[in-house]
Amino acid sequence: MVKEKLTLRNILTQTGIFIVITGLMLLGARGTRLKPIGITDAASATGSRYIPLVLNTTFSILKTVENENLQEKNWFTDNTLKTIYYPIHQGQNLHSFRKMNVVIFILESFSKEYCGFLGGIKEYTPNLDSLLEESLVFPNAFANGTQSYEAMPAIIAGIPSLMDRPYSGSNYADNTIESLPELLKTQGYFTSFFHGGNNGTMGFSNFARIAGIENYMGREEYANDADFDGNWGIWDEPYLKFFASEITGFPQPFFASVFTLSSHHPYKVPDIYETRFKEGPLPILKSIRYADYALGNFFRIARDLPWFENTLFIFTADHAAQAIEGKYNSTTGMLSIPLAFYHPSDTLFRGIDSTICQQIDIMPTILDYLNYPEDYFSFGESILDKGSPHRCISFTNGIYQLVENKYVLQFDGEKVVSFVSLSGDPVISNDPVAESAKAEMEATVRAIVQTYNHCLIHNSTHIDRKKRDTSKIFSNSDKIN
């Protein structure tokens, strides 16, 4: 056999062929997407209960090998655990179910500090402020996380991200869950989720499918790139007009949630509003003012629509953003967000309620108000139930944080590393009231972590409705089928 002479030209040619073939192989594996496909992308073909059937074992291993698995905790026996923390909520059978529409506004980066009504900076949220004047407002509300990825599972399905990765990007993203839209569908609801970004952005469309949402409306469905902001998606003003128009055509009752985007970095506003909206001490504030203007336009349209009077509106944020005042740079301030419930024809939702609450409380609060008749699973509590404990649990940089009553406790997974007053005042040493609260809060955070880890590990974040069995939530048995 004659050996081919090794020349620079041959080396370059063969190297080029290798690079092209490798690139094509990677493109075939990755796809022509902004991000590689993940476990939740199987939701585009099926619901959460059938994702494991769509995925093959090799793919699942490759996608999760770098993710750290949760570890079982055994601090409490099952019986003791139930007395401290129990994620099963009882159905309401004393009153008939209220078949009213539910609309959730998830406002991008709307920190509590930006809302004048909540004691924050004036002038940037006049439309939201006027809505809050007619709402039941919770000034002690907290996000369960600091990223947009974490907000949707928390708000829509009552699942916080108590681990190093957001829930929707974790090894447990294919678990069977019970979400607000999935449960409302059993009562005849039409369900939808709106986000003006590219379909697939931050996994919203995939999680919407996992959560049982029938209709996802993204940039593709909007179908008019004349309103594209050049970065993330469709400007909030035209998109919220689209939102109002679309839900008007939905059968009632309906569930609809919209996630705004114009107040996301790089904080641009349409050219026609460059001089209209005031600059502020932070670059984000101009875009907050624009997003607030878009919200006001939505309600100027919606008040005249036939479904408006029979609708419960919820206003919240995905997370907080940059802070000006020092108190908003604290571990609680950085989670402080608006949360309010507004109903045009129900005076129950009026006033200010100082109850400590969190994003994962939104789902059980709505179900409680609607008198949802079946038992269900949620890590949160109904804020309307004054007999339940009210708190906020979060996880950042390896530290669990529990806010409850007037204290803030931090726990590193083994021991308490900080215990301070929520108000910022020092906790008096050897104060028996404070010591008792600290002991109770440590038990609570351990119970939450033990329950959370076990439920995610064993895919028991739902009730087996065929058997009406909740025992596996606490049993170390195999996954529920």
C-alpha positions as CSV (number, residue, x, y, z in Angstrom):
1,M,0.0,0.0,0.0
2,V,1.3,3.4,-1.0
3,K,1.4,5.8,1.9
4,E,0.0,9.3,1.2
5,K,2.6,11.9,1.5
6,L,2.1,14.0,4.7
7,T,1.9,17.6,3.6
8,L,0.6,20.8,5.2
9,R,-2.2,20.9,2.7
10,N,-3.3,17.3,3.6
11,I,-3.1,18.1,7.3
12,L,-5.2,21.2,7.0
13,T,-7.8,19.4,4.7
14,Q,-8.2,16.5,7.1
15,T,-8.4,18.8,10.1
16,G,-11.1,20.8,8.4
17,I,-13.1,17.7,7.6
18,F,-12.8,16.5,11.2
19,I,-14.0,19.9,12.5
20,V,-17.0,19.9,10.1
21,I,-18.0,16.4,10.9
22,T,-17.7,17.0,14.7
23,G,-19.7,20.2,14.3
24,L,-22.5,18.4,12.5
25,M,-22.5,15.6,15.1
26,L,-22.8,18.2,17.9
27,L,-25.5,20.1,16.0
28,G,-27.5,16.9,15.6
29,A,-27.2,16.1,19.3
30,R,-27.8,19.7,20.5
31,G,-30.4,20.9,17.9
32,T,-30.7,24.4,16.5
33,R,-31.9,25.9,19.8
34,L,-30.7,28.7,22.1
35,K,-30.0,26.1,24.7
36,P,-29.5,22.3,24.5
37,I,-32.5,20.2,25.1
38,G,-33.1,19.0,28.7
39,I,-35.4,16.7,30.6
40,T,-38.3,19.1,30.6
41,D,-38.3,19.3,26.8
42,A,-40.0,16.0,26.8
43,A,-43.0,17.9,28.0
44,S,-43.5,19.3,24.5
45,A,-44.6,15.7,23.6
46,T,-46.4,14.6,26.7
47,G,-47.5,15.6,30.2
48,S,-45.4,15.2,33.4
49,R,-46.8,11.7,34.2
50,Y,-45.4,10.3,30.9
51,I,-42.1,12.1,30.6
52,P,-40.1,9.1,31.8
53,L,-41.6,7.0,29.0
54,V,-40.5,9.6,26.4
55,L,-36.9,9.9,27.7
56,N,-34.4,7.1,27.3
57,T,-32.1,6.1,30.2
58,T,-28.9,7.1,28.5
59,F,-30.2,10.6,27.8
60,S,-31.4,11.0,31.3
61,I,-28.1,10.0,32.8
62,L,-26.2,12.3,30.5
63,K,-28.4,15.3,31.4
64,T,-28.3,14.7,35.2
65,V,-24.9,13.3,35.9
66,E,-23.5,16.8,36.7
67,N,-26.5,17.6,38.9
68,E,-26.2,16.9,42.6
69,N,-28.9,14.6,43.9
70,L,-30.8,15.5,47.1
71,Q,-30.0,13.4,50.2
72,E,-32.6,11.7,52.4
73,K,-32.8,13.2,55.9
74,N,-34.0,11.3,58.9
75,W,-34.2,13.9,61.6
76,F,-37.8,12.9,62.5
77,T,-40.0,9.8,62.5
78,D,-42.9,10.0,60.1
79,N,-45.4,10.5,62.9
80,T,-43.5,13.4,64.4
81,L,-42.8,14.9,60.9
82,K,-46.5,15.1,60.2
83,T,-47.1,17.2,63.3
84,I,-44.5,19.8,62.3
85,Y,-45.0,20.1,58.6
86,Y,-47.5,18.4,56.3
87,P,-47.9,19.3,52.6
88,I,-51.3,17.7,52.1
89,H,-54.2,20.2,52.0
90,Q,-57.8,19.2,52.7
91,G,-60.5,19.9,50.2
92,Q,-63.3,22.4,51.0
93,N,-66.6,20.6,51.1
94,L,-68.7,22.9,53.2
95,H,-69.3,25.4,50.4
96,S,-69.9,25.1,46.7
97,F,-67.0,25.7,44.4
98,R,-66.7,29.2,43.0
99,K,-66.3,29.0,39.3
100,M,-64.6,32.3,38.7
101,N,-61.7,33.2,36.4
102,V,-58.2,33.4,37.8
103,V,-55.5,35.7,36.3
104,I,-52.0,35.9,37.7
105,F,-49.6,38.7,36.8
106,I,-45.9,37.8,37.3
107,L,-44.1,41.1,36.9
108,E,-40.5,40.9,35.9
109,S,-38.1,42.2,38.6
110,F,-40.8,44.2,40.4
111,S,-39.1,44.6,43.8
112,K,-41.1,45.7,46.8
113,E,-38.8,48.7,47.0
114,Y,-40.0,50.0,43.6
115,C,-43.6,50.1,44.7
116,G,-44.7,53.4,46.2
117,F,-47.8,51.9,47.8
118,L,-45.6,49.5,49.7
119,G,-43.4,52.2,51.1
120,G,-40.9,52.1,48.3
121,I,-39.8,54.7,45.7
122,K,-42.5,57.0,44.5
123,E,-43.5,57.7,40.9
124,Y,-42.5,54.4,39.2
125,T,-45.5,52.2,39.8
126,P,-48.6,54.5,39.8
127,N,-50.8,52.0,38.0
128,L,-49.9,49.1,40.2
129,D,-50.2,51.4,43.3
130,S,-53.8,52.4,42.3
131,L,-54.7,48.7,41.9
132,L,-53.2,47.9,45.3
133,E,-55.4,50.5,46.8
134,E,-58.4,48.3,45.8
135,S,-56.8,45.0,46.7
136,L,-55.9,42.8,49.7
137,V,-52.2,43.5,50.0
138,F,-49.5,41.5,51.8
139,P,-46.6,43.8,52.6
140,N,-44.6,41.0,54.2
141,A,-44.4,38.8,51.1
142,F,-41.2,37.1,49.9
143,A,-40.0,35.3,46.8
144,N,-38.8,31.8,47.3
145,G,-35.9,32.4,45.0
146,T,-33.8,35.0,43.2
147,Q,-34.2,33.8,39.6
148,S,-37.0,33.8,37.0
149,Y,-36.5,30.1,36.5
150,E,-37.5,29.5,40.1
151,A,-40.7,31.7,40.1
152,M,-42.9,29.7,37.8
153,P,-42.8,26.4,39.7
154,A,-43.3,28.3,43.0
155,I,-46.2,30.4,41.8
156,I,-48.0,27.9,39.5
157,A,-47.3,24.7,41.4
158,G,-46.3,25.6,44.9
159,I,-42.8,24.1,44.6
160,P,-39.7,26.1,45.9
161,S,-36.2,25.4,44.7
162,L,-34.5,24.2,47.9
163,M,-31.4,23.0,46.2
164,D,-28.4,24.3,44.2
165,R,-30.3,24.2,40.9
166,P,-33.8,25.7,40.1
167,Y,-36.4,23.0,40.3
168,S,-37.2,23.1,36.6
169,G,-33.5,22.4,35.8
170,S,-33.0,19.7,38.4
171,N,-32.9,15.9,38.3
172,Y,-36.5,16.0,39.6
173,A,-38.0,18.1,36.8
174,D,-39.8,15.1,35.3
175,N,-41.6,14.3,38.6
176,T,-45.4,14.2,38.6
177,I,-46.7,17.3,40.3
178,E,-50.0,18.9,41.2
179,S,-50.3,22.4,39.8
180,L,-52.9,25.1,40.1
181,P,-54.0,24.9,36.4
182,E,-54.0,21.1,36.5
183,L,-56.3,21.0,39.5
184,L,-58.5,23.8,38.1
185,K,-58.9,21.8,34.9
186,T,-60.8,19.1,36.9
187,Q,-63.4,21.8,37.6
188,G,-63.8,22.7,33.9
189,Y,-61.2,25.5,33.6
190,F,-59.6,26.5,30.3
191,T,-55.9,27.1,31.1
192,S,-53.2,29.3,29.5
193,F,-49.8,30.9,30.1
194,F,-48.5,34.0,28.3
195,H,-44.9,35.2,27.9
196,G,-43.8,37.4,25.0
197,G,-40.4,35.9,24.8
198,N,-39.0,33.3,22.4
199,N,-40.8,30.0,22.8
200,G,-38.6,27.9,25.0
201,T,-37.0,30.9,26.8
202,M,-36.0,29.9,30.4
203,G,-38.0,26.6,30.0
204,F,-41.3,28.4,30.5
205,S,-43.2,26.6,27.7
206,N,-41.9,23.2,28.9
207,F,-42.9,23.8,32.5
208,A,-46.3,25.1,31.4
209,R,-46.9,21.8,29.7
210,I,-45.7,19.8,32.8
211,A,-48.0,22.0,34.9
212,G,-51.0,20.9,32.7
213,I,-51.4,24.2,30.9
214,E,-53.2,23.7,27.6
215,N,-52.3,26.9,25.8
216,Y,-48.9,28.5,25.8
217,M,-48.8,31.9,24.1
218,G,-45.3,33.1,23.3
219,R,-43.6,35.3,20.7
220,E,-44.5,32.8,17.9
221,E,-48.2,33.0,18.8
222,Y,-48.1,36.8,19.0
223,A,-46.9,36.6,15.4
224,N,-46.0,40.3,14.9
225,D,-42.3,41.1,15.1
226,A,-42.9,44.7,14.5
227,D,-43.3,44.8,18.3
228,F,-40.1,42.9,19.0
229,D,-37.8,44.7,21.5
230,G,-34.6,43.4,19.9
231,N,-33.6,41.5,23.0
232,W,-36.1,39.3,24.9
233,G,-39.4,39.4,23.0
234,I,-42.5,41.5,22.6
235,W,-42.8,44.9,24.3
236,D,-45.1,44.7,27.4
237,E,-47.6,47.3,26.1
238,P,-48.7,45.6,22.9
239,Y,-48.3,42.2,24.5
240,L,-50.7,42.9,27.4
241,K,-53.2,44.3,24.9
242,F,-52.9,40.9,23.1
243,F,-53.3,39.2,26.4
244,A,-56.6,41.0,27.1
245,S,-57.9,40.3,23.6
246,E,-57.0,36.6,23.7
247,I,-58.5,35.8,27.1
248,T,-61.7,37.5,26.1
249,G,-62.2,34.8,23.6
250,F,-61.6,32.0,26.1
251,P,-64.4,29.9,27.5
252,Q,-65.1,30.6,31.2
253,P,-64.0,29.9,33.7
254,F,-60.4,30.3,32.7
255,F,-57.0,30.3,34.4
256,A,-54.5,32.6,32.7
257,S,-51.1,33.8,33.8
258,V,-48.9,36.3,32.1
259,F,-45.2,36.8,32.8
260,T,-44.0,40.3,31.7
261,L,-40.5,40.9,30.3
262,S,-39.8,44.6,29.5
263,S,-38.3,45.3,32.9
264,H,-35.6,42.7,32.3
265,H,-32.0,43.7,31.6
266,P,-31.0,45.7,29.4
267,Y,-34.0,47.7,30.6
268,K,-34.9,49.3,27.3
269,V,-38.2,51.1,26.6
270,P,-39.7,51.7,23.1
271,D,-38.3,54.8,21.3
272,I,-41.5,56.7,21.6
273,Y,-41.3,56.6,25.4
274,E,-37.6,57.5,25.7
275,T,-38.3,61.0,27.0
276,R,-41.7,60.3,28.6
277,F,-40.7,58.0,31.4
278,K,-38.4,59.4,34.2
279,E,-34.9,58.2,34.7
280,G,-34.2,57.0,38.2
281,P,-31.3,56.2,40.5
282,L,-31.2,52.7,39.0
283,P,-31.3,51.9,35.2
284,I,-34.1,49.4,35.8
285,L,-36.5,52.0,37.0
286,K,-37.3,53.5,33.6
287,S,-38.3,50.1,32.3
288,I,-40.3,49.5,35.5
289,R,-42.2,52.7,34.8
290,Y,-42.9,51.5,31.2
291,A,-44.0,48.0,32.4
292,D,-46.3,49.7,35.0
293,Y,-47.8,51.8,32.2
294,A,-48.5,48.7,30.1
295,L,-50.2,47.1,33.2
296,G,-52.4,50.2,33.5
297,N,-53.4,50.0,29.9
298,F,-54.4,46.4,30.3
299,F,-56.8,47.3,33.1
300,R,-58.2,50.3,31.2
301,I,-59.2,47.8,28.5
302,A,-60.2,44.9,30.8
303,R,-62.6,46.9,33.0
304,D,-65.1,47.0,30.1
305,L,-64.8,43.3,29.1
306,P,-67.5,40.8,30.1
307,W,-65.3,38.5,32.1
308,F,-63.8,41.2,34.3
309,E,-66.3,41.3,37.2
310,N,-66.0,37.5,37.7
311,T,-62.2,37.4,37.9
312,L,-59.7,37.1,40.7
313,F,-56.5,38.9,39.9
314,I,-53.2,38.2,41.6
315,F,-50.2,40.6,41.4
316,T,-46.7,39.4,42.2
317,A,-43.1,39.4,40.9
318,D,-40.8,36.7,39.8
319,H,-38.0,38.0,42.1
320,A,-36.6,41.2,43.5
321,A,-33.9,43.2,41.7
322,Q,-31.2,45.8,42.4
323,A,-31.6,47.7,45.7
324,I,-31.1,51.3,46.7
325,E,-31.8,51.3,50.4
326,G,-29.6,49.1,52.6
327,K,-32.5,47.2,54.1
328,Y,-33.3,45.8,50.6
329,N,-29.7,44.4,50.4
330,S,-30.3,42.1,53.4
331,T,-31.1,38.4,53.0
332,T,-34.8,39.2,53.5
333,G,-34.9,42.5,51.6
334,M,-33.4,40.8,48.5
335,L,-36.5,38.5,48.5
336,S,-39.1,41.2,49.2
337,I,-41.8,41.5,46.5
338,P,-45.3,42.7,46.0
339,L,-48.2,40.2,46.5
340,A,-51.8,41.3,46.3
341,F,-55.2,39.8,45.4
342,Y,-57.8,41.9,43.6
343,H,-61.4,41.1,42.9
344,P,-63.6,43.8,41.4
345,S,-66.8,42.6,43.1
346,D,-65.6,40.9,46.3
347,T,-64.8,43.2,49.2
348,L,-63.0,40.3,51.0
349,F,-60.0,41.4,48.9
350,R,-59.5,44.8,50.4
351,G,-57.1,46.2,52.9
352,I,-53.6,45.4,54.2
353,D,-52.7,42.1,55.9
354,S,-49.3,41.9,57.6
355,T,-49.2,38.0,57.5
356,I,-45.8,36.7,56.4
357,C,-46.2,34.9,53.1
358,Q,-44.4,33.6,50.1
359,Q,-44.8,32.7,46.4
360,I,-45.7,29.1,47.1
361,D,-48.7,30.2,49.1
362,I,-50.4,31.6,46.0
363,M,-51.7,28.3,44.8
364,P,-53.2,27.1,48.1
365,T,-54.7,30.6,48.7
366,I,-56.5,30.6,45.4
367,L,-57.8,27.0,45.9
368,D,-58.9,27.9,49.4
369,Y,-60.9,30.9,48.2
370,L,-62.5,28.9,45.4
371,N,-63.5,26.1,47.8
372,Y,-61.6,23.5,45.8
373,P,-63.3,20.2,46.9
374,E,-60.4,17.7,46.6
375,D,-57.3,17.1,48.7
376,Y,-54.1,18.2,47.0
377,F,-50.3,18.6,47.5
378,S,-48.5,21.9,48.0
379,F,-45.5,23.0,50.0
380,G,-47.2,26.3,50.7
381,E,-50.2,27.4,52.9
382,S,-53.3,29.4,52.3
383,I,-52.8,32.9,53.5
384,L,-56.5,33.2,54.1
385,D,-56.3,30.4,56.7
386,K,-55.4,32.2,59.9
387,G,-55.0,28.9,61.7
388,S,-52.1,27.7,59.6
389,P,-48.4,28.7,60.2
390,H,-47.2,31.4,57.8
391,R,-43.6,31.7,56.8
392,C,-41.1,31.9,53.9
393,I,-38.5,29.2,53.1
394,S,-35.7,29.8,50.6
395,F,-32.3,28.4,49.7
396,T,-29.3,30.5,48.6
397,N,-25.6,29.6,48.4
398,G,-26.0,26.4,50.5
399,I,-28.0,28.1,53.2
400,Y,-31.7,27.5,54.0
401,Q,-33.5,30.6,55.3
402,L,-36.7,30.5,57.3
403,V,-38.7,33.7,58.0
404,E,-41.4,33.2,60.5
405,N,-43.2,35.4,63.1
406,K,-40.7,38.1,63.8
407,Y,-37.4,36.2,63.3
408,V,-35.1,35.0,60.5
409,L,-33.2,31.7,60.9
410,Q,-30.5,30.4,58.7
411,F,-29.6,26.7,58.6
412,D,-26.6,25.1,56.7
413,G,-28.1,21.7,56.6
414,E,-26.6,20.6,59.9
415,K,-26.9,23.5,62.3
416,V,-28.3,27.0,62.8
417,V,-25.8,29.6,61.6
418,S,-27.8,32.7,62.2
419,F,-30.9,33.8,64.2
420,V,-31.9,37.4,64.0
421,S,-34.9,39.6,64.3
422,L,-36.8,40.3,61.1
423,S,-37.0,44.0,62.0
424,G,-33.2,44.2,62.3
425,D,-33.2,44.7,66.0
426,P,-30.8,42.4,67.9
427,V,-32.2,39.3,69.6
428,I,-31.7,39.5,73.3
429,S,-29.4,36.8,74.6
430,N,-31.1,34.2,76.9
431,D,-34.5,35.6,76.1
432,P,-36.8,32.6,76.8
433,V,-39.3,33.7,74.1
434,A,-36.6,34.1,71.5
435,E,-34.9,30.8,72.5
436,S,-38.3,29.0,72.2
437,A,-38.9,30.5,68.8
438,K,-35.4,29.5,67.6
439,A,-35.9,25.9,68.7
440,E,-39.3,25.7,67.0
441,M,-38.0,27.3,63.8
442,E,-35.0,24.9,63.7
443,A,-37.4,22.0,63.9
444,T,-39.6,23.5,61.2
445,V,-36.8,24.1,58.7
446,R,-35.5,20.5,59.3
447,A,-39.0,19.2,58.8
448,I,-39.4,21.1,55.6
449,V,-36.1,20.0,54.2
450,Q,-36.7,16.3,55.2
451,T,-40.1,16.4,53.5
452,Y,-39.0,18.3,50.5
453,N,-36.0,16.0,49.8
454,H,-38.0,12.8,50.3
455,C,-40.9,13.9,48.2
456,L,-38.6,14.9,45.3
457,I,-36.4,11.8,45.5
458,H,-39.4,9.5,45.6
459,N,-41.6,11.4,43.1
460,S,-44.3,11.9,45.7
461,T,-45.1,15.5,45.1
462,H,-48.7,14.5,44.3
463,I,-51.5,12.4,45.7
464,D,-52.2,9.0,44.2
465,R,-55.8,9.8,43.3
466,K,-56.7,6.3,42.2
467,K,-55.9,5.0,45.6
468,R,-56.4,8.3,47.5
469,D,-53.1,7.4,49.2
470,T,-50.8,9.9,50.8
471,S,-48.7,7.4,52.8
472,K,-45.8,7.4,50.3
473,I,-45.1,11.1,51.0
474,F,-43.6,9.9,54.2
475,S,-42.7,6.3,53.4
476,N,-39.3,5.4,52.0
477,S,-40.9,3.1,49.5
478,D,-40.5,3.1,45.7
479,K,-41.8,5.9,43.5
480,I,-45.5,6.2,42.9
481,N,-46.5,4.9,39.5
